[in-house]
Amino acid sequence: MSGAAQLGASLSSLGDAQNSQIEAMLKIKGKAKSAASEFEAMFLNSMFEQMNTKVDGDGPFGASGALKVWRSFLTNQYSQMFAKAGGVGIAKHVYDELLKLQGVNAS
């Protein structure tokens, strides 16, 4: 193999290694973003559940067994919608911390 061919093979392997590193970082960032969003949704769900702990009576927020189940589904949907719309800002901080723990730069 000539020197030029060896150089080309070396450069090609370097390019492949860089592409692998970039793909790994993108995968880490995607998982971190998903986890941060899920964390914020869980936080919001807990907050919404606490808001309804002392609610009694009839209607969609009543205290009967079936209404409690329905209310839990409702608060879960509220939390998912709030988190998807941007939430209260927790996800951004969780995302940054997850990346920092992985040793990945956020930018």
C-alpha positions as CSV (number, residue, x, y, z in Angstrom):
1,M,0.0,0.0,0.0
2,S,1.4,3.4,-1.0
3,G,1.9,6.3,1.4
4,A,-1.0,8.2,-0.1
5,A,-3.3,5.2,0.3
6,Q,-2.3,4.8,3.9
7,L,-2.9,8.4,4.6
8,G,-6.3,8.2,3.0
9,A,-7.2,5.2,5.1
10,S,-6.0,6.9,8.2
11,L,-8.1,10.0,7.5
12,S,-11.1,7.9,6.7
13,S,-10.8,6.1,10.0
14,L,-10.5,9.4,11.8
15,G,-13.6,10.7,10.1
16,D,-15.5,7.5,11.1
17,A,-14.4,7.9,14.7
18,Q,-15.5,11.5,14.7
19,N,-18.9,10.6,13.2
20,S,-19.3,7.8,15.9
21,Q,-18.5,10.3,18.6
22,I,-21.0,12.9,17.2
23,E,-23.7,10.2,16.9
24,A,-23.0,9.1,20.5
25,M,-23.3,12.7,21.8
26,L,-26.5,13.2,19.9
27,K,-27.9,10.0,21.3
28,I,-27.0,11.1,24.9
29,K,-28.5,14.6,24.3
30,G,-31.7,13.0,23.0
31,K,-32.1,10.7,26.0
32,A,-31.2,13.5,28.4
33,K,-33.9,15.8,26.8
34,S,-36.5,13.0,27.0
35,A,-35.6,12.3,30.6
36,A,-35.7,15.9,31.6
37,S,-39.1,16.4,30.0
38,E,-40.4,13.3,31.7
39,F,-39.1,14.5,35.1
40,E,-40.8,17.9,34.7
41,A,-44.1,16.1,33.8
42,M,-43.8,13.9,36.9
43,F,-43.1,17.0,39.0
44,L,-46.1,18.8,37.6
45,N,-48.3,15.7,38.0
46,S,-47.3,15.6,41.7
47,M,-48.1,19.3,42.1
48,F,-51.5,19.0,40.4
49,E,-52.4,16.0,42.6
50,Q,-51.5,17.9,45.7
51,M,-53.7,20.8,44.6
52,N,-56.7,18.4,44.5
53,T,-56.1,16.4,47.7
54,K,-58.8,18.1,49.8
55,V,-61.4,18.5,47.0
56,D,-64.7,16.9,47.9
57,G,-68.2,16.9,46.4
58,D,-69.7,16.0,43.1
59,G,-68.6,16.7,39.6
60,P,-65.3,16.1,37.8
61,F,-63.3,16.9,40.9
62,G,-65.4,14.9,43.4
63,A,-64.2,12.4,46.0
64,S,-66.0,9.2,44.9
65,G,-63.9,6.2,43.8
66,A,-64.5,6.6,40.1
67,L,-64.1,10.3,40.1
68,K,-60.7,9.9,41.9
69,V,-59.5,7.7,39.1
70,W,-60.8,10.1,36.5
71,R,-59.1,13.0,38.3
72,S,-55.8,11.1,38.3
73,F,-56.0,10.7,34.5
74,L,-56.9,14.3,34.1
75,T,-54.0,15.6,36.2
76,N,-51.7,13.3,34.3
77,Q,-52.8,14.7,31.0
78,Y,-52.5,18.3,32.4
79,S,-49.0,17.6,33.5
80,Q,-48.0,16.1,30.1
81,M,-49.5,19.1,28.2
82,F,-47.8,21.6,30.5
83,A,-44.5,19.9,30.1
84,K,-44.8,19.7,26.3
85,A,-45.7,23.4,26.2
86,G,-42.6,24.4,28.0
87,G,-43.5,23.6,31.6
88,V,-42.2,25.8,34.4
89,G,-38.5,25.6,33.4
90,I,-37.4,22.6,35.4
91,A,-36.6,20.5,32.3
92,K,-33.9,22.9,31.0
93,H,-32.0,22.8,34.3
94,V,-32.3,19.0,34.6
95,Y,-31.2,18.6,30.9
96,D,-28.1,20.8,31.6
97,E,-27.2,18.8,34.7
98,L,-27.6,15.5,33.0
99,L,-25.3,16.5,30.2
100,K,-22.8,17.9,32.7
101,L,-22.8,14.6,34.6
102,Q,-22.2,12.8,31.2
103,G,-19.3,15.2,30.4
104,V,-21.1,16.5,27.3
105,N,-21.2,20.2,26.4
106,A,-24.8,21.4,26.0
107,S,-24.0,23.5,22.9
